[in-house]
Structure formats: structure tokens, C-alpha cells
Amino acid sequence: MRSLLLVICLTLGSALSAQILEENTQLLSAARGDAAFELNAGEHIYTYQGEDGWYKARKMVYLKAADIDENRLRAGAKLYNEDEEEIGKSIVELKLYELDTIEAFRGDNSYRAIIQGYVFETKLEDGSVPEERLGAIMATKNRTQQQEMFAELWANNEAENEEVGEYNVWVIYENDKTTRENKDFRLIMVFRGKATPYAVITNDHEVELPKVKEVWEDGEFKIQYLFKASASQKEKIEELIYKYLAL
């Protein structure tokens, strides 16, 4: 599985990470609202749990100082990525979240911030919402095909892999939701051994899974067990929540 994951990573290259826009897309001020900003095709965003086909979405962007007044971005301002490549523009004045100053060695400072809008599901590449993709993978009967789909899911979302005791753990983080370097987890997939799906942990997102044996919930956190777990096993799985939070 690891060799397959490497091949997929090399093939996908810069297309990695999170929910991807299929085309140049205007994100709206609210579901069915007015256009707020535009992002180029292929840009990745963070989506919250969807509702009626609409997703609240966030994007981390880099900005020019002249376009900012306090915590607002002027209408018509260009949006950049970390490499100073233009990735879109504001359409109306935008509220900025987590505005950070990027100190310049020479020249003017730039800024990093989060912008927020709403997007309809048809604007997203098929299978790029990880929770929905995971549900489809778990419904797949062919084990070889399922393992290939898992490898693609991890590559597309830059998932991290770690052995934790008897478990093989894959973690997808909340990229683009915040400017913090250390992100909270979005989804954790726990395998027993190398390839036996054992439990799924979500952070404020829903995954529809077949044959769930038991469900544990605490606020925004949810664990779905795919096998009957002992009290000690449940304790170890629950500990993963705190292991992958940016505390």
C-alpha cells in the first residue's frame, strides 16, 4: 500500500490537498447568496459539513498591505498563494479571519488571512470531500480496489500515517480552516494491523459507514467502531482524539 501511495503522490503532484474546485468559481456570501470572491480552477479549500448541497468553505490567502483596512479586504483585491502566485480576487469587501503579518526582509510586509464563503457541491471535484469519499470506499466490496481507493484518499489529502500500538492510523488535517501551523484533525481512520478498517473518528463532520457496531459521541467528536471493541480498546481509540488536536 505504501508503494502505491508513493506512485499516486508523484502522479498527482501539486493537485494534492483537500476539496478542489473544478473550474474558476465564485464563492458566495451565504448559501444562494451574492458573489463574495473568486478562486481559480484547481484551488483547494476547506469545507465544513455540507447541507442541501451547500458547503461553507474557507481558504488561506496571502494579501498585499495596500488592499487591507483593519480586518477588511477591499473589493477587487487580488488573492495570492504562499508563492506569490495569483489565485483569485475579492468581488466585494471581505471580512478577514486570523490576519497575520508576514515580515519582509526587504520591501513591504505582506499579510496572510482566512477568507470564508459558500460553494455548491457541483463546483467541487468528484470525490474530493474526504468524508463522502471515505463512505464510498467503505461501501466497496472488492478489497484490492478498496485499498487503491484508500491510497488515493490519503494522497489527495496529504494524510499523515503513524503506527500507534496495534493500530495503523491515517490522519487528515483541517488544512485551510486556520492559519495556524499546527492544525486539528478533520478525520482519523484507524486500521487494526495494516489493512483491516477498525474505527473512524471525525471532528465536526459526518461519515456514512456500512456495518457500524457502535458509536461514541462527545460534542463535535464522533467515533464509529466497525468491530466490537473492548473497554481498553475504546480507551486507546478515544486517546487518539487528543493526540491529533493542536492543543
Phi, psi and omega in degrees: 000322181294320178294322176296319179298320179297317179299316180296317179301316181292327180288317184284327178055236186286357181279002182293156164097107161068200184281132190243135178280130183287332185212170172306127192227134171269121174270144191258164179289337179199167174303125184063023181267200181271156180297132181249314177205166182237140175236149181289157173303140179089352178287143178263149181224167172258126177250139171280178177303129183285158177214119181055036177086354180258141178236128164289136187224151176233155179213132175274128183228161176247142192225157175273143183301324184293344183267000187244135173232108188056240181255031181235143176253132184292153174296140179084005180285145177280145177252139183233160170264184185298334180271013178065025174269138181288128183237000180165195181204155172280146178256321174237174174297133185244143168286137179254136178253139175054053181291122180239144175271132175257105184294132180266142176287317173225148178086195185279149172293154170242179184226152176237139182204171174253134171245157188225139177203190181234143183222145178272152188301331182291346179275351182262144175299139179303133177081005184270350171276113192299323181293320179291321179295320180297319177301318178293322179296315183291338177276353181282130185276324184287117186293321179296314178297321180297317179295323177295320180292322175300313182300320178294320178300314181296317181295316182297333185246015178049044182293148176260145183239138180208142172273123179236098184062235181275001187252146172255115192246130174245133186234125171256128185261169184275061179296136179078355178282331185216160176274354182298143177294317179267117184261154168285159176285153173256316182212137175237128175250124183250123174253144171265124192073212184272325194220011180263109180301129187240317181202153176234129179245130178236153180241094178066029175221160181245140173232128176269115184241143175279149171059046176283131182272325183201149180234135176239132180227142175212100183062236182277353182266141180218133175242129174246118180268133181263351174225159176293123184251144175282169179300319181291324178293319178299320179299317180293322179293317180297328179296337180295332178303313184280335177295325186250020169265145179275075184282000000 
